Every structure is written in C-alpha cells, then in structure tokens.
C-alpha cells in the first residue's frame, strides 16, 4: 500500500517517517516550496521538524496531482483547510485517514463530515491520540486510535502503519475519536492559562477532570461512546496536551495567563493552535445541543477579549455547587 501524506508540518513529517518505516515509497505534499526542496535535497524538514533525518523512501512534492498513484492518504492539513485541500486531492475513492483535530469553523462539521462532503466515494478513517510529533519522529513509544466504520479497512491501515514504537488501536467510533481530539485542544488552552497565571497543580488537575466531564457530555450528545472518550483519543490526548508547552494550544493559553493579548499571540504563530478556531464553534454547537460547557465558554471569553483571566476564573469558581457527576 503506497501512502501519500498531505501536509508537511511537524505532524505530517513525523507520519511520513512512520509510513516509510516499512521501506515503501512515501510521497509527502507540502504547501511551501522550501519544505519540498529541504526534504528532497537534504533529507530533513528544516522548517517544521529540524534535526530529524528522514527515511530515504520519503519524497516531497508541491503538486497534489503527483499523489494520484498513492493507494491511501494520511491527510494532515490544518482542520480549517481540510475542505479546500481534500477537495483537490486525486483520491478517486481511495481511503482518507484524517489526522487533523478540530471542527470546521463555518459549518460546525467534524472532519469526517467535511471529508465525506468533498470526497464522497472515499472510505474515511480517523487517526487520533496523544502524539507530540517530535517524539513520534524520534521513535519514542506512542499509542493512538485509528477509527473507521469499516473494520476490514481499519485493520488493513493499522497493519500498514504500525511499528514497534507506534501502536494503533482500532475503533469503529469515528465521531468519538474526532470529538476527543477537537475538544481537548480547547481545554489545553484553559490549562495553559492556569499555568501562565500561576494557579497551581491542584487547579490544573481539577480543570482536566471537569474538562473531561464537558468532553464526555458533548461527545455523548454527538453520538460518541463514553469508552472512546475515556481512551487514547479522548482522555489520553487531553492529559498530554494539558501538561506541556510542546502543545501549541497549551502554549497559547500560557501566554494568555501571563497577560498577552490573544490577537498578538495568534498573529505570531507559524504553526496553528487549532483550539482557537474550535472554541467558538464548539460553544455554538454545545448551546444548540443544550450541553453545559463552562470551561469552553471561559476560553471563548478570553480569546475574544470579553473578560480578563481573573474574571473568568472568578466566574468558574462562583458557579453553583453541584454533584460531581453532573
């Protein structure tokens, strides 16, 4: 199975390295000409994943049409660009493995719903879980969820990308895998705020726990299963991204907690903090489903500069006392 990787940021490059681990040719598409040149001439992605020596089987292109000979695609473009890029992909009914985590800003659709709209003949799978690109690329142990409605397809894809240090687990809960990945980005911003404001580890642990309750409420309302949200694509990813500045979303929140303006932090980023786009969409979707998500609402207020950190913390702490399971 010849794999095409669509998107050559840090995560796309790390996944190309995984796909090339079997020795089969792996073609990666990059938007930036300098990335194509760097990969093909010096065997590294100097812009997004500096210091990693890429496998000889990886070749880069700047033309999506060159991917026509691939048998399946790891689609690693940012969530808000998935529709435009996937719509131009020469997929011809071939499997798309979606690796972006988010909700489309204009429509409120999950990534598999966007992909189905622009590539209706292609089977869809979702790859999600606790993954920092530099650790995957370095060969450190990693486990992920690969979700697909078609079990035979899911198992075939797992067999192609599994490595001794990269272990995919199959699930048929596509919605659950996507909800976990999207919501955790917003919660990671909140945990970054806690770090930046110096509110302590107790507060971070409480926020992760109550954030997971919000994720579960929303996921169940979207048709996800609780066990998926308690697994790698939900709780596992939440714990990772709420605990390290290697997370772009956590770093964004940390800057907010330290007093920086959201507009300045977002304007200064080469890479994308997906949670900043997901938060307002998630707030609207939760309201439509009558799902209570106070932490998500607080993050939206900070990103839109409607309230200060101290104000949103005060609002969260002054909410009515209630049973933990609610």
C-alpha positions in Angstrom: 0.0 0.0 0.0 1.6 3.2 -1.2 0.9 6.0 1.3 0.6 9.7 0.4 0.9 12.3 3.2 -1.0 15.5 2.6 0.6 18.3 4.7 4.3 18.6 5.7 4.2 20.3 9.0 5.8 18.6 12.0 3.0 16.0 12.4 2.8 15.3 8.7 6.5 14.8 8.5 6.5 12.5 11.5 3.8 10.4 10.0 5.7 10.2 6.7 8.6 8.8 8.7 6.2 6.2 10.2 4.8 5.3 6.8 8.2 5.0 5.3 9.4 2.6 8.1 8.5 -0.4 6.0 10.7 0.7 3.2 7.9 1.5 0.8 8.0 4.8 -1.1 6.1 7.6 0.7 5.2 10.8 -1.1 4.5 13.9 1.0 2.8 17.0 -0.3 4.0 20.4 1.1 2.5 23.8 0.5 5.8 25.5 1.0 8.4 25.2 -1.9 11.3 25.5 0.6 10.0 22.5 2.5 9.8 20.4 -0.7 13.4 21.4 -1.5 14.6 20.7 2.0 13.1 17.2 2.1 14.3 16.2 -1.3 17.8 17.7 -1.2 18.9 17.5 2.5 16.6 14.7 3.8 15.1 16.9 6.5 12.2 19.3 7.1 14.3 22.2 8.3 11.3 24.5 8.7 8.9 22.4 10.8 10.9 19.4 12.2 14.5 20.4 12.3 17.1 17.8 13.2 15.3 14.7 12.0 17.0 12.7 9.3 14.2 11.5 7.0 14.0 8.0 5.6 15.3 7.5 2.0 11.9 6.3 0.9 10.3 9.7 1.5 9.9 12.1 -1.4 8.3 15.5 -1.4 6.2 17.3 -4.0 4.4 20.6 -4.2 1.8 19.3 -6.7 -1.2 17.4 -5.4 -1.7 15.7 -8.8 1.6 13.8 -8.1 -0.3 11.8 -5.4 -2.6 10.2 -7.9 -0.5 6.9 -7.8 -1.0 6.6 -4.0 -3.3 3.9 -2.6 -4.3 5.8 0.6 -3.7 9.2 2.1 -2.8 10.5 5.5 -4.4 13.9 5.5 -2.6 16.2 7.9 -3.6 19.7 6.8 -4.9 22.0 9.5 -8.6 21.5 10.2 -9.7 24.8 8.7 -8.0 24.0 5.4 -9.2 20.4 5.0 -12.2 21.1 2.7 -10.0 23.1 0.2 -7.1 20.7 0.1 -9.1 17.4 0.3 -11.4 18.6 -2.5 -8.4 18.9 -4.8 -6.9 15.6 -3.8 -6.8 12.9 -6.6 -8.3 10.4 -4.2 -10.6 8.6 -6.7 -12.4 6.6 -4.0 -9.2 5.7 -2.1 -9.1 5.8 1.7 -8.5 9.1 3.5 -7.0 8.9 7.0 -7.8 12.2 8.7 -5.2 13.4 11.2 -6.3 17.0 11.9 -8.1 17.7 15.2 -10.8 20.3 15.1 -14.3 21.4 13.9 -14.8 23.4 10.7 -15.4 27.0 11.6 -18.0 27.9 9.1 -20.2 24.8 9.2 -19.7 23.2 12.6 -18.9 19.9 10.9 -16.5 17.3 12.2 -13.5 16.4 10.0 -15.0 13.2 8.7 -18.2 15.0 7.7 -16.2 17.6 5.8 -14.2 14.9 4.0 -17.3 13.0 3.1 -18.8 16.1 1.5 -15.8 16.7 -0.8 -14.7 13.1 -1.4 -18.0 11.1 -1.2 -16.5 8.0 -2.8 -13.6 7.7 -0.4 -13.7 5.5 2.7 -12.8 7.6 5.8 -10.7 6.8 8.8 -9.5 9.0 11.7 -6.1 8.8 13.4 -6.1 10.5 16.8 -4.5 10.2 20.2 -1.7 11.6 22.5 1.0 12.4 20.0 3.7 15.0 20.0 5.3 15.0 16.5 8.9 15.2 17.7 8.5 12.2 20.0 6.9 10.1 17.2 9.6 11.1 14.8 12.3 10.2 17.3 10.9 6.7 17.7 9.6 7.1 21.3 6.8 4.8 22.3 3.4 6.1 21.2 -0.2 4.6 21.1 -3.0 6.0 19.0 -6.6 5.3 18.0 -7.4 4.5 14.4 -11.2 4.8 13.9 -13.1 3.5 10.9 -16.6 2.3 10.4 -15.3 -0.5 8.1 -13.3 -2.8 10.4 -11.5 -4.5 7.5 -10.3 -1.2 6.2 -9.2 -0.1 9.7 -7.2 -3.3 10.3 -5.6 -3.0 6.9 -4.5 0.5 7.6 -3.2 -0.4 11.1 -1.2 -3.2 9.5 0.4 -0.7 7.1 1.4 1.9 9.7 2.0 0.0 12.9 5.6 0.0 14.1 7.3 -1.4 17.2 7.2 2.1 18.7 3.9 3.2 17.1 0.9 1.2 18.2 -2.6 1.9 16.7 -5.7 0.5 18.4 -8.8 0.0 16.2 -12.2 1.6 17.0 -15.3 1.9 14.9 -16.3 5.1 16.8 -15.3 7.8 14.3 -17.3 10.5 16.0 -15.8 9.7 19.4 -12.2 9.9 18.1 -12.9 13.3 16.5 -14.8 14.8 19.4 -12.0 13.9 21.8 -9.3 15.4 19.5 -11.3 18.6 18.9 -12.4 19.3 22.5 -9.1 18.6 24.1 -7.5 21.5 22.1 -9.8 24.0 23.7 -9.3 22.5 27.2 -5.5 22.6 26.7 -5.8 26.4 26.2 -7.5 26.6 29.6 -4.8 24.5 31.3 -2.2 26.8 29.8 -4.0 29.8 31.3 -3.8 28.0 34.7 0.0 27.6 34.2 0.6 31.1 33.0 -1.4 32.6 35.8 0.4 30.5 38.4 -2.8 29.0 39.8 -1.1 25.7 40.7 -1.3 22.0 40.1 -4.4 21.5 42.1 -6.3 23.8 39.8 -4.8 22.1 36.7 -5.9 18.7 37.9 -9.4 20.0 38.7 -9.6 21.6 35.3 -8.6 18.4 33.4 -11.2 16.4 35.4 -14.0 18.9 34.9 -12.9 19.4 31.3 -13.2 15.7 30.7 -16.7 15.8 32.0 -17.5 18.5 29.4 -15.9 16.5 26.7 -18.0 13.5 27.7 -21.3 15.4 27.8 -20.7 16.9 24.4 -19.4 13.6 22.9 -22.4 11.6 24.0 -24.7 14.3 22.6 -22.9 13.9 19.2 -23.3 10.1 19.2 -19.9 9.2 20.6 -19.3 6.3 23.0 -18.1 7.0 26.6 -15.4 4.3 26.3 -13.9 6.1 23.3 -13.7 9.4 25.1 -12.1 7.6 28.1 -9.4 6.2 25.8 -6.4 7.4 23.8 -8.3 9.8 21.5 -10.1 11.5 24.5 -8.6 11.3 27.9 -5.2 10.2 26.8 -4.8 13.2 24.4 -6.3 15.5 27.0 -3.7 14.6 29.6 -0.8 15.0 27.2 -1.8 18.4 25.8 -2.8 19.9 29.1 0.6 19.2 30.6 3.3 20.5 28.3 4.4 23.6 26.4 5.1 21.2 23.5 1.4 21.6 22.9 0.6 24.7 20.8 -2.7 25.1 22.5 -1.2 24.9 26.0 1.4 27.5 25.0 -1.3 29.8 23.7 -3.1 29.6 27.0 0.0 30.1 28.9 0.6 33.3 27.1 -2.9 34.4 27.9 -2.4 33.6 31.5 0.8 35.7 31.5 -1.2 38.7 30.2 -0.6 38.7 26.5 -3.4 39.6 24.1 -5.0 36.7 22.1 -4.7 38.6 18.8 -1.0 39.1 19.3 -0.3 35.5 20.3 -2.2 34.1 17.3 -0.6 36.5 14.8 2.9 35.5 15.9 2.5 31.8 15.2 3.8 29.8 12.2 2.0 26.7 13.4 -1.7 26.5 14.2 -3.3 26.3 17.6 -6.5 24.6 16.4 -8.3 25.2 19.7 -8.5 28.9 19.0 -10.7 28.2 15.9 -12.5 25.3 17.6 -13.6 27.1 20.7 -16.3 29.4 19.3 -17.6 26.7 17.0 -17.8 24.3 20.0 -19.5 26.9 22.1 -22.3 27.3 19.5 -22.6 23.5 18.9 -22.9 22.9 22.7 -25.5 25.6 23.1 -27.6 24.1 20.2 -27.4 20.6 21.9 -28.1 22.2 25.3 -24.8 20.8 26.7 -23.2 22.8 29.5 -19.6 23.6 28.8 -18.5 26.4 31.2 -14.7 25.9 30.6 -15.2 26.1 26.9 -17.2 29.3 27.3 -14.5 30.8 29.5 -11.8 30.1 26.9 -14.0 31.8 24.3 -14.3 34.8 26.5 -10.5 35.1 26.8 -9.9 34.6 23.1 -12.4 37.2 22.2 -11.1 39.5 24.9 -14.5 39.8 26.5 -13.2 39.2 30.0 -9.9 39.0 31.9 -8.3 35.9 33.3 -9.2 36.9 36.8 -12.8 37.5 35.8 -13.3 34.1 34.1 -11.6 32.3 36.9 -13.9 34.1 39.4 -16.9 33.1 37.3 -15.9 29.4 37.2 -15.3 29.3 40.9 -18.6 31.0 41.8 -20.7 28.6 39.8 -23.4 26.8 41.9 -22.2 23.9 44.0 -23.4 20.6 42.5 -22.8 16.8 42.4 -19.6 15.8 40.7 -21.4 13.6 38.2 -23.4 16.4 36.8 
